[in-house]
Amino acid sequence: KTTANNCQQLPTTATNKMPIDVNELRDYKGGDPAKWKLYMEQRFKDPSIVDQVLDLDKEWRELRAKCDELAKDKNKLQKDVIAPKKKAKEPCDAEVAQLKDIQNEIKEKLEELPNIAEKRDTLLGRIGNMVDPEVPISKDEDNDNIVVDLYPEPTEMANNPTLLPCPLGKLNYTFPETHPLTHDDLLWRIGGYEPVRGQNVGGHRAYFMTNAGVLLNQAIINYSISFLGKRGYSVLQPPFMMNKEVMASIAQLEDFDEQLYKVSGKTDDPQASGEKYLIATSEQPICAYHKGDWIDPKELPIRYAGISTCFRKEAGSSGKDIRGIFRVHQFEKIEQFCLTVDDFEVSQAEQKRMLLAATDFYKSLGIGYRVVCLVSGELNDAAVKKYDLEGWFPGQQTYRELVSCSNCTDYQARGVGVRCGHATDANKKGDLTSRASYCHMLNSTLCATGRGICCILETYQTETGVVVPEVLRPFMGGMEFMPFVRGPAELSKGEKGGKGEKGGKNSGGGGKGKGKNQEKK
């Protein structure tokens, strides 16, 4: 039996990472390789990887069978030939030489086995998770993402209650109201941040939060903790650095290049490898919080509210959102992270529950949004389905991503060895049901505070300042209004030359975007 504080520890290693069970590909074990090829095709990835895994698995099984056969030959030779001859004091030099040859052959093959297994499992790790039937099969998110919710409801829904769900490219509706200023200009005017001073200290995309900006940031964090606490979430503040081998059991290879900061150097720990990574989201360390645990299904679901600073290189975002605090290298985020039993219907329901928490949160803040179900080509390897909640930015006159809500089923749990009991359906064809069940893991942003601030400022702006959302006032000492304390920032030489981007060198500006624009975190 286990809870968050009472866990049975099981040995795990990073080299055992197998996000899908190889038995799912073995037809003699009840697996269905054709199904996994289809999932790869739906993800627009190479389905031949499934065949490559099976080829290596066959080679591995045949080699293991040969080892078993040789072991039997060795035992038979020792028992039936050499031992009787020695007992009868008969010469057996030839048989002893034959025995040594068999032993050497067994040794060579046993040394080869882990190499083949490693190649197989490396390829197995490149196979993505299943794809939820609701997910639209496409790479075109601008047209084929499915809009499943709009807030506030547009006037078109009054005349057509069945307007949703609808592909984004086919949906026509009246956008929410717009306002003149973008978040960067507003944050500057309320005295909420100092970007140039931050860049002088920390380089590109760095900033100092000041006064009203700090208060708003902390208010969002504390309100989020209170909000999730009322929904039964336990609060976790994880370490901001992770050991390389633990991060490797969770993150995709491309994350290391595009997102993760590497930290190296000697510490006071003589056993340390000296190589760690800064977290890009609290999802990563919380995913490993129960690493190696075997959780009693009766203790599930477990729901965590992760509170952390996050660090991202944004290597693939050169030139995007270079001003303001919408896309930065360091920010705070409140994350929902949930574990359920190994049951797809249960984790599907949990994903809807997490999404409801996110929509309720933004409704409470008075922020307009739309929720989209992402196309299959935009899913990472772990997610079977992902919803994005895109907030309406009145100053930029566009929707931008605030929340990403994913069901990863047992894909991540296999990487870190988090189990929850055994499958019980003994009548199922094959041997799949004899395996251990792994917990299903789900994650969802509640709020990345920087992006939340951006959206709040654009939504609540007035001619003289910004109104504080009512639910945040108790967490800002009762403050109801953040007045402008200075005018627009001074324009840079390039902006004075007519480049047309809003804001100045000290503010950062978003400019205006199309209604279909969807920016990724």
NUDRENZA-592459 format. One record per residue (C-alpha): residue in one letter; x, y, z; chain. Coordinates in Angstrom, 1 decimal. Example, Ala and Ser with C-alpha at 12.3 -4.5 7.8 and 13.67 -1.06 7.14 Angstrom:
2
PT,resn,x,y,z,chain
PT,A,12.3,-4.5,7.8,A
PT,S,13.7,-1.1,7.1,A
END
This chain:
521
PT,resn,x,y,z,chain
PT,K,0.0,0.0,0.0,A
PT,T,1.3,3.5,-0.8,A
PT,T,0.3,7.1,-0.5,A
PT,A,2.3,10.2,-1.3,A
PT,N,4.1,9.7,2.0,A
PT,N,4.1,5.9,2.2,A
PT,C,5.6,4.1,-0.8,A
PT,Q,7.0,0.7,-1.6,A
PT,Q,10.3,1.3,-3.4,A
PT,L,11.2,-0.7,-6.5,A
PT,P,14.6,-0.7,-8.3,A
PT,T,14.5,1.4,-11.5,A
PT,T,17.2,2.6,-13.9,A
PT,A,17.1,5.1,-16.7,A
PT,T,18.2,2.4,-19.2,A
PT,N,14.9,0.6,-18.6,A
PT,K,12.9,3.4,-20.2,A
PT,M,10.3,1.7,-22.4,A
PT,P,7.4,4.2,-22.8,A
PT,I,5.2,1.5,-24.5,A
PT,D,5.3,-2.2,-23.5,A
PT,V,7.1,-4.3,-26.1,A
PT,N,4.3,-6.9,-25.6,A
PT,E,2.0,-4.4,-27.4,A
PT,L,3.9,-5.2,-30.5,A
PT,R,4.3,-9.0,-30.0,A
PT,D,1.5,-10.8,-31.7,A
PT,Y,2.2,-14.0,-29.9,A
PT,K,1.6,-12.0,-26.7,A
PT,G,-1.7,-10.6,-27.8,A
PT,G,-0.1,-7.4,-29.2,A
PT,D,-1.2,-5.6,-32.4,A
PT,P,1.8,-4.1,-34.3,A
PT,A,-0.5,-2.9,-37.1,A
PT,K,-2.4,-0.7,-34.6,A
PT,W,0.9,0.9,-33.5,A
PT,K,1.9,1.5,-37.1,A
PT,L,-1.4,3.3,-37.6,A
PT,Y,-0.7,5.5,-34.5,A
PT,M,2.7,6.4,-36.0,A
PT,E,1.1,7.3,-39.3,A
PT,Q,-1.5,9.4,-37.5,A
PT,R,1.4,11.3,-35.8,A
PT,F,3.1,11.7,-39.2,A
PT,K,6.1,9.7,-38.1,A
PT,D,7.9,6.7,-39.6,A
PT,P,5.8,3.6,-39.1,A
PT,S,8.7,1.3,-40.2,A
PT,I,10.2,1.8,-36.7,A
PT,V,7.6,-0.7,-35.5,A
PT,D,9.0,-3.3,-37.9,A
PT,Q,12.6,-2.4,-36.9,A
PT,V,11.7,-3.0,-33.3,A
PT,L,10.1,-6.4,-34.1,A
PT,D,13.2,-7.4,-36.1,A
PT,L,15.5,-6.6,-33.3,A
PT,D,13.1,-8.3,-30.8,A
PT,K,13.1,-11.4,-32.9,A
PT,E,16.9,-11.4,-33.0,A
PT,W,17.0,-10.9,-29.3,A
PT,R,14.5,-13.7,-28.6,A
PT,E,16.3,-16.1,-31.0,A
PT,L,19.7,-15.4,-29.4,A
PT,R,18.2,-15.9,-25.9,A
PT,A,16.7,-19.2,-27.0,A
PT,K,20.0,-20.3,-28.4,A
PT,C,21.6,-19.4,-25.1,A
PT,D,19.0,-21.6,-23.3,A
PT,E,19.7,-24.4,-25.8,A
PT,L,23.4,-24.2,-25.3,A
PT,A,22.9,-24.2,-21.5,A
PT,K,20.9,-27.4,-21.8,A
PT,D,23.7,-29.0,-24.0,A
PT,K,26.3,-27.9,-21.5,A
PT,N,24.4,-29.4,-18.5,A
PT,K,23.6,-32.6,-20.5,A
PT,L,27.3,-33.0,-21.4,A
PT,Q,28.4,-32.5,-17.8,A
PT,K,25.8,-34.8,-16.3,A
PT,D,25.6,-37.6,-18.8,A
PT,V,29.1,-37.7,-20.2,A
PT,I,31.8,-36.0,-18.3,A
PT,A,30.7,-36.9,-14.8,A
PT,P,30.3,-40.6,-15.5,A
PT,K,33.6,-40.8,-17.2,A
PT,K,35.4,-39.0,-14.4,A
PT,K,33.7,-41.4,-11.9,A
PT,A,34.9,-44.3,-14.0,A
PT,K,38.3,-42.7,-14.3,A
PT,E,38.0,-42.8,-18.0,A
PT,P,39.8,-40.1,-20.2,A
PT,C,37.4,-37.2,-21.1,A
PT,D,39.8,-34.5,-22.4,A
PT,A,37.8,-34.1,-25.7,A
PT,E,34.5,-33.7,-23.8,A
PT,V,36.0,-31.2,-21.4,A
PT,A,37.3,-29.2,-24.4,A
PT,Q,33.9,-29.4,-26.0,A
PT,L,32.4,-28.1,-22.7,A
PT,K,34.7,-25.1,-22.7,A
PT,D,33.8,-24.3,-26.3,A
PT,I,30.1,-24.3,-25.3,A
PT,Q,30.8,-22.2,-22.3,A
PT,N,32.7,-19.6,-24.4,A
PT,E,29.9,-19.5,-26.9,A
PT,I,27.3,-19.0,-24.2,A
PT,K,29.5,-16.1,-22.8,A
PT,E,29.8,-14.4,-26.2,A
PT,K,26.1,-14.6,-26.8,A
PT,L,25.2,-13.4,-23.4,A
PT,E,27.4,-10.4,-23.9,A
PT,E,25.6,-9.7,-27.2,A
PT,L,22.1,-9.9,-25.7,A
PT,P,22.1,-6.5,-23.9,A
PT,N,23.5,-4.8,-27.0,A
PT,I,20.6,-6.0,-29.1,A
PT,A,18.1,-5.2,-26.3,A
PT,E,19.5,-1.7,-26.0,A
PT,K,19.1,-1.1,-29.8,A
PT,R,15.5,-2.5,-29.6,A
PT,D,14.5,-0.4,-26.6,A
PT,T,16.1,2.8,-28.1,A
PT,L,13.9,2.3,-31.1,A
PT,L,10.9,1.4,-29.0,A
PT,G,11.4,4.7,-27.2,A
PT,R,10.8,6.5,-30.5,A
PT,I,7.3,5.0,-30.9,A
PT,G,4.7,7.5,-29.8,A
PT,N,1.7,6.8,-27.6,A
PT,M,-1.7,5.8,-28.9,A
PT,V,-3.9,8.5,-30.4,A
PT,D,-7.3,9.3,-28.8,A
PT,P,-10.2,8.8,-31.3,A
PT,E,-11.3,12.4,-30.7,A
PT,V,-8.1,13.8,-32.1,A
PT,P,-8.3,15.2,-35.6,A
PT,I,-5.7,13.5,-37.9,A
PT,S,-3.9,16.4,-39.5,A
PT,K,-0.8,18.5,-39.4,A
PT,D,-2.7,21.7,-40.2,A
PT,E,-3.6,23.2,-36.8,A
PT,D,-4.7,26.5,-38.2,A
PT,N,-7.6,24.8,-40.0,A
PT,D,-8.1,21.4,-38.4,A
PT,N,-7.8,22.0,-34.6,A
PT,I,-11.3,21.4,-33.2,A
PT,V,-12.8,24.2,-31.2,A
PT,V,-14.7,22.6,-28.4,A
PT,D,-15.5,25.6,-26.1,A
PT,L,-15.8,29.4,-26.4,A
PT,Y,-16.1,31.9,-23.5,A
PT,P,-17.9,34.2,-23.5,A
PT,E,-20.3,32.5,-25.9,A
PT,P,-20.5,34.5,-29.2,A
PT,T,-23.9,35.7,-30.4,A
PT,E,-23.8,33.1,-33.2,A
PT,M,-24.2,30.3,-30.6,A
PT,A,-27.6,31.7,-29.6,A
PT,N,-28.9,31.0,-33.1,A
PT,N,-26.9,27.7,-33.5,A
PT,P,-26.5,25.8,-30.2,A
PT,T,-24.7,23.0,-32.2,A
PT,L,-22.0,25.4,-33.5,A
PT,L,-19.4,23.5,-31.5,A
PT,P,-17.4,21.3,-31.8,A
PT,C,-16.1,22.7,-35.1,A
PT,P,-12.8,22.7,-37.0,A
PT,L,-11.1,26.1,-36.6,A
PT,G,-10.9,26.7,-40.3,A
PT,K,-14.7,26.4,-40.8,A
PT,L,-15.7,28.3,-37.7,A
PT,N,-17.0,31.9,-38.1,A
PT,Y,-18.0,33.9,-35.1,A
PT,T,-17.8,37.3,-33.5,A
PT,F,-14.6,37.8,-31.5,A
PT,P,-14.7,39.4,-28.1,A
PT,E,-14.1,43.1,-27.6,A
PT,T,-10.8,44.7,-28.4,A
PT,H,-8.7,47.4,-26.6,A
PT,P,-6.0,49.8,-27.8,A
PT,L,-2.8,48.8,-25.8,A
PT,T,-0.8,45.6,-25.7,A
PT,H,0.5,44.0,-22.5,A
PT,D,4.1,45.3,-22.9,A
PT,D,3.0,48.9,-23.0,A
PT,L,0.6,48.4,-20.1,A
PT,L,3.1,46.6,-17.9,A
PT,W,5.6,49.5,-18.5,A
PT,R,3.0,52.2,-17.8,A
PT,I,2.0,50.7,-14.4,A
PT,G,5.7,50.5,-13.5,A
PT,G,5.5,46.7,-13.4,A
PT,Y,8.8,45.8,-15.1,A
PT,E,12.2,47.0,-16.3,A
PT,P,13.2,45.1,-19.5,A
PT,V,16.3,47.0,-20.5,A
PT,R,17.8,46.8,-17.0,A
PT,G,17.0,43.1,-17.0,A
PT,Q,18.7,42.6,-20.4,A
PT,N,21.8,44.5,-19.1,A
PT,V,22.0,41.9,-16.3,A
PT,G,20.7,38.7,-17.8,A
PT,G,20.8,39.1,-21.5,A
PT,H,18.1,38.4,-24.2,A
PT,R,14.5,38.2,-22.8,A
PT,A,15.6,39.0,-19.2,A
PT,Y,13.7,41.5,-17.1,A
PT,F,13.2,42.8,-13.6,A
PT,M,9.7,42.6,-12.2,A
PT,T,8.9,45.7,-10.1,A
PT,N,6.1,47.0,-7.8,A
PT,A,2.7,46.3,-9.3,A
PT,G,4.2,43.6,-11.6,A
PT,V,5.6,41.7,-8.6,A
PT,L,2.4,42.0,-6.6,A
PT,L,0.3,40.7,-9.6,A
PT,N,2.7,37.8,-10.2,A
PT,Q,2.6,36.7,-6.5,A
PT,A,-1.2,37.2,-6.4,A
PT,I,-1.7,34.9,-9.3,A
PT,I,0.5,32.2,-7.6,A
PT,N,-1.3,32.5,-4.3,A
PT,Y,-4.8,32.6,-5.8,A
PT,S,-3.9,29.5,-7.9,A
PT,I,-2.8,27.6,-4.8,A
PT,S,-6.0,28.5,-3.1,A
PT,F,-8.1,27.6,-6.2,A
PT,L,-6.6,24.1,-6.6,A
PT,G,-6.5,23.5,-2.9,A
PT,K,-10.3,23.8,-2.8,A
PT,R,-10.4,21.1,-5.5,A
PT,G,-8.4,18.6,-3.4,A
PT,Y,-4.9,19.2,-4.9,A
PT,S,-1.8,18.8,-2.8,A
PT,V,0.8,21.5,-3.3,A
PT,L,4.3,20.6,-4.4,A
PT,Q,7.3,22.9,-5.0,A
PT,P,9.8,20.7,-6.7,A
PT,P,13.6,21.1,-7.1,A
PT,F,14.4,23.3,-10.0,A
PT,M,17.3,21.1,-11.2,A
PT,M,17.1,17.4,-12.2,A
PT,N,19.8,14.8,-12.6,A
PT,K,20.5,14.0,-16.2,A
PT,E,19.5,10.4,-16.1,A
PT,V,16.1,11.3,-14.5,A
PT,M,15.4,14.0,-17.0,A
PT,A,16.3,11.6,-19.8,A
PT,S,13.7,9.2,-18.6,A
PT,I,11.0,11.8,-19.1,A
PT,A,12.0,14.4,-21.7,A
PT,Q,12.1,13.9,-25.5,A
PT,L,15.5,14.2,-27.2,A
PT,E,14.5,17.4,-28.9,A
PT,D,13.7,19.0,-25.6,A
PT,F,17.4,18.9,-24.6,A
PT,D,18.3,21.1,-27.6,A
PT,E,15.3,23.4,-27.8,A
PT,Q,14.3,23.9,-24.1,A
PT,L,16.6,22.6,-21.4,A
PT,Y,19.4,24.5,-19.8,A
PT,K,22.3,22.3,-18.8,A
PT,V,24.0,23.0,-15.4,A
PT,S,27.4,21.5,-14.7,A
PT,G,30.2,21.9,-12.2,A
PT,K,31.4,20.3,-9.0,A
PT,T,29.3,20.4,-5.8,A
PT,D,29.8,19.1,-2.3,A
PT,D,28.3,15.7,-3.4,A
PT,P,31.2,13.3,-4.2,A
PT,Q,28.7,10.9,-5.9,A
PT,A,27.2,13.6,-8.2,A
PT,S,27.8,13.3,-11.9,A
PT,G,28.2,17.1,-12.1,A
PT,E,25.5,17.3,-14.9,A
PT,K,22.0,18.5,-14.2,A
PT,Y,19.2,20.3,-16.1,A
PT,L,17.0,23.2,-15.1,A
PT,I,13.3,22.3,-15.3,A
PT,A,11.2,23.7,-18.1,A
PT,T,8.0,22.9,-16.2,A
PT,S,7.2,21.3,-12.8,A
PT,E,5.6,18.5,-14.7,A
PT,Q,9.1,17.1,-15.2,A
PT,P,10.2,16.6,-11.5,A
PT,I,6.6,15.8,-10.4,A
PT,C,6.5,13.0,-13.0,A
PT,A,9.5,11.5,-11.2,A
PT,Y,8.2,12.2,-7.7,A
PT,H,6.9,8.6,-7.4,A
PT,K,9.8,7.2,-9.3,A
PT,G,10.1,3.5,-8.6,A
PT,D,6.9,3.4,-6.5,A
PT,W,4.1,0.8,-6.6,A
PT,I,1.0,2.7,-5.7,A
PT,D,-2.1,1.0,-4.3,A
PT,P,-5.0,1.6,-6.8,A
PT,K,-7.2,2.5,-3.8,A
PT,E,-5.0,5.6,-3.3,A
PT,L,-5.7,6.9,-6.8,A
PT,P,-6.3,9.4,-8.2,A
PT,I,-3.6,11.6,-6.7,A
PT,R,-3.7,15.3,-7.7,A
PT,Y,-0.8,17.7,-7.3,A
PT,A,-0.5,21.5,-7.8,A
PT,G,3.1,22.1,-8.9,A
PT,I,4.5,25.6,-8.1,A
PT,S,7.8,26.4,-9.7,A
PT,T,10.0,28.8,-11.6,A
PT,C,10.6,27.4,-15.1,A
PT,F,13.5,27.8,-17.4,A
PT,R,13.4,27.5,-21.2,A
PT,K,16.0,28.2,-23.9,A
PT,E,13.3,29.0,-26.5,A
PT,A,15.9,27.9,-29.1,A
PT,G,13.2,27.4,-31.7,A
PT,S,11.5,30.8,-31.1,A
PT,S,14.1,33.2,-32.5,A
PT,G,12.4,36.5,-33.3,A
PT,K,9.1,35.6,-31.7,A
PT,D,7.7,37.9,-28.9,A
PT,I,11.0,39.5,-28.3,A
PT,R,9.5,42.2,-26.2,A
PT,G,7.3,42.0,-23.2,A
PT,I,7.1,39.0,-20.9,A
PT,F,4.9,36.6,-23.0,A
PT,R,7.8,34.5,-24.1,A
PT,V,10.8,34.6,-21.8,A
PT,H,13.6,32.3,-20.5,A
PT,Q,12.4,32.4,-16.8,A
PT,F,8.9,32.5,-15.5,A
PT,E,6.6,31.1,-12.7,A
PT,K,4.0,28.5,-13.5,A
PT,I,1.3,26.6,-11.6,A
PT,E,0.7,23.1,-13.0,A
PT,Q,-1.9,20.5,-12.5,A
PT,F,-0.4,17.0,-12.4,A
PT,C,-2.6,13.9,-11.7,A
PT,L,-2.1,10.2,-11.5,A
PT,T,-4.9,7.7,-12.1,A
PT,V,-5.4,3.9,-12.3,A
PT,D,-4.4,2.1,-15.5,A
PT,D,-7.8,2.6,-17.2,A
PT,F,-8.2,4.8,-20.3,A
PT,E,-11.8,5.8,-19.5,A
PT,V,-10.7,6.9,-16.1,A
PT,S,-7.9,9.0,-17.4,A
PT,Q,-10.1,10.4,-20.1,A
PT,A,-12.5,11.6,-17.4,A
PT,E,-9.6,13.0,-15.4,A
PT,Q,-8.4,15.0,-18.4,A
PT,K,-11.9,16.6,-18.7,A
PT,R,-11.9,17.4,-15.0,A
PT,M,-8.5,19.1,-15.3,A
PT,L,-9.7,21.1,-18.3,A
PT,L,-12.8,22.1,-16.4,A
PT,A,-10.5,23.4,-13.5,A
PT,A,-8.6,25.5,-16.1,A
PT,T,-11.7,26.9,-17.7,A
PT,D,-13.3,27.7,-14.3,A
PT,F,-10.0,29.5,-13.3,A
PT,Y,-10.0,31.8,-16.3,A
PT,K,-13.7,32.4,-16.0,A
PT,S,-13.1,33.5,-12.5,A
PT,L,-10.5,35.9,-13.7,A
PT,G,-12.9,37.3,-16.4,A
PT,I,-10.6,36.3,-19.3,A
PT,G,-12.2,35.2,-22.6,A
PT,Y,-10.9,32.1,-24.2,A
PT,R,-11.4,29.3,-26.6,A
PT,V,-10.5,25.6,-26.1,A
PT,V,-9.2,23.5,-29.0,A
PT,C,-8.4,19.8,-29.4,A
PT,L,-5.1,19.7,-31.1,A
PT,V,-4.4,17.9,-34.4,A
PT,S,-2.4,14.6,-34.2,A
PT,G,0.6,16.2,-35.9,A
PT,E,1.0,18.6,-32.9,A
PT,L,1.0,15.9,-30.2,A
PT,N,4.3,15.1,-28.4,A
PT,D,5.2,11.4,-28.1,A
PT,A,3.6,11.0,-24.7,A
PT,A,0.2,12.7,-25.2,A
PT,V,-2.7,10.7,-26.6,A
PT,K,-4.8,13.9,-26.7,A
PT,K,-4.1,17.5,-25.9,A
PT,Y,-6.4,20.5,-25.3,A
PT,D,-5.1,24.0,-25.5,A
PT,L,-6.9,26.9,-23.8,A
PT,E,-6.2,30.0,-25.8,A
PT,G,-6.9,33.3,-24.0,A
PT,W,-8.3,36.3,-25.8,A
PT,F,-5.7,39.2,-25.9,A
PT,P,-7.8,42.3,-26.6,A
PT,G,-4.8,44.5,-27.3,A
PT,Q,-3.3,42.1,-29.8,A
PT,Q,-6.7,41.1,-31.0,A
PT,T,-5.8,37.4,-31.1,A
PT,Y,-6.0,34.2,-29.2,A
PT,R,-2.8,32.9,-27.6,A
PT,E,-2.0,29.8,-25.7,A
PT,L,-2.4,29.9,-21.9,A
PT,V,-3.0,26.3,-21.0,A
PT,S,-1.9,22.9,-22.4,A
PT,C,-3.8,19.9,-21.0,A
PT,S,-2.5,16.4,-21.9,A
PT,N,-3.4,12.8,-21.1,A
PT,C,-0.2,10.7,-21.4,A
PT,T,-1.8,7.5,-20.1,A
PT,D,1.0,5.1,-18.9,A
PT,Y,3.7,6.4,-21.3,A
PT,Q,5.6,8.6,-18.8,A
PT,A,5.0,6.2,-15.9,A
PT,R,6.9,3.5,-17.7,A
PT,G,9.8,5.8,-18.1,A
PT,V,10.0,6.3,-14.3,A
PT,G,8.6,2.9,-13.2,A
PT,V,5.4,4.1,-11.4,A
PT,R,3.2,1.1,-11.1,A
PT,C,-0.3,0.7,-9.6,A
PT,G,-1.1,-3.1,-9.5,A
PT,H,-1.7,-5.9,-11.9,A
PT,A,-4.2,-6.3,-14.7,A
PT,T,-7.0,-8.7,-13.7,A
PT,D,-8.7,-9.8,-16.9,A
PT,A,-7.2,-13.4,-17.1,A
PT,N,-9.5,-14.3,-20.0,A
PT,K,-8.0,-11.8,-22.4,A
PT,K,-6.2,-13.4,-25.4,A
PT,G,-2.4,-13.7,-25.1,A
PT,D,-0.2,-12.8,-22.1,A
PT,L,-0.6,-9.0,-22.0,A
PT,T,-2.8,-9.2,-18.8,A
PT,S,0.1,-10.8,-16.8,A
PT,R,2.1,-7.6,-16.9,A
PT,A,2.2,-5.0,-14.2,A
PT,S,-0.1,-2.0,-14.6,A
PT,Y,1.4,1.5,-14.7,A
PT,C,-0.3,4.6,-13.5,A
PT,H,-1.8,7.0,-16.0,A
PT,M,-0.2,10.5,-15.8,A
PT,L,-1.9,13.7,-16.9,A
PT,N,-0.6,17.3,-16.8,A
PT,S,-2.2,20.6,-17.4,A
PT,T,-1.1,24.2,-17.0,A
PT,L,-3.3,26.2,-14.6,A
PT,C,-1.4,29.4,-15.2,A
PT,A,2.0,30.5,-16.4,A
PT,T,2.1,33.8,-14.5,A
PT,G,3.8,35.9,-17.1,A
PT,R,1.2,35.0,-19.8,A
PT,G,-1.5,35.4,-17.3,A
PT,I,-0.3,38.9,-16.4,A
PT,C,-0.2,39.8,-20.1,A
PT,C,-3.8,38.7,-20.7,A
PT,I,-5.1,40.4,-17.5,A
PT,L,-3.5,43.7,-18.4,A
PT,E,-4.9,43.7,-21.9,A
PT,T,-8.4,42.6,-20.7,A
PT,Y,-8.7,45.1,-17.7,A
PT,Q,-7.0,48.2,-19.2,A
PT,T,-8.6,51.6,-18.9,A
PT,E,-7.5,55.1,-20.0,A
PT,T,-5.7,55.7,-16.7,A
PT,G,-4.5,52.3,-15.6,A
PT,V,-5.5,48.6,-15.1,A
PT,V,-8.4,47.3,-12.9,A
PT,V,-7.3,44.4,-10.6,A
PT,P,-9.6,41.3,-11.2,A
PT,E,-11.8,40.9,-8.2,A
PT,V,-10.6,37.4,-7.3,A
PT,L,-7.0,38.7,-7.0,A
PT,R,-7.7,41.7,-4.8,A
PT,P,-7.5,39.7,-1.5,A
PT,F,-4.0,38.5,-2.6,A
PT,M,-2.8,42.1,-3.4,A
PT,G,-3.6,43.7,-0.1,A
PT,G,-7.0,44.9,-1.3,A
PT,M,-5.6,46.8,-4.2,A
PT,E,-8.4,47.4,-6.8,A
PT,F,-6.6,49.5,-9.4,A
PT,M,-3.1,49.8,-10.8,A
PT,P,-2.7,53.4,-12.1,A
PT,F,-0.4,54.4,-14.9,A
PT,V,2.7,55.9,-13.2,A
PT,R,4.5,56.9,-16.5,A
PT,G,3.8,57.3,-20.1,A
PT,P,4.7,55.1,-23.1,A
PT,A,8.3,54.0,-23.2,A
PT,E,10.7,55.8,-25.5,A
PT,L,10.8,54.4,-29.0,A
PT,S,14.0,52.9,-30.2,A
PT,K,15.8,54.2,-33.4,A
PT,G,14.4,51.4,-35.4,A
PT,E,10.8,52.0,-34.3,A
PT,K,11.2,55.8,-34.9,A
PT,G,12.2,54.8,-38.4,A
PT,G,8.8,53.4,-39.1,A
PT,K,8.9,49.7,-38.3,A
PT,G,5.5,50.1,-36.9,A
PT,E,5.7,47.8,-33.9,A
PT,K,3.8,49.0,-30.8,A
PT,G,5.7,50.0,-27.7,A
PT,G,9.3,51.1,-27.2,A
PT,K,12.7,49.7,-26.4,A
PT,N,11.7,49.5,-22.8,A
PT,S,8.3,48.0,-23.1,A
PT,G,8.2,45.2,-25.7,A
PT,G,5.0,44.9,-27.8,A
PT,G,2.9,42.3,-29.3,A
PT,G,1.4,44.1,-32.3,A
PT,K,-1.8,42.7,-33.7,A
PT,G,-2.3,39.1,-34.9,A
PT,K,-4.8,37.1,-36.8,A
PT,G,-7.7,35.5,-34.9,A
PT,K,-6.4,32.0,-35.7,A
PT,N,-2.9,32.7,-34.4,A
PT,Q,-1.8,30.0,-31.9,A
PT,E,1.5,30.6,-30.1,A
PT,K,3.1,27.6,-28.4,A
PT,K,4.6,27.8,-25.0,A
END
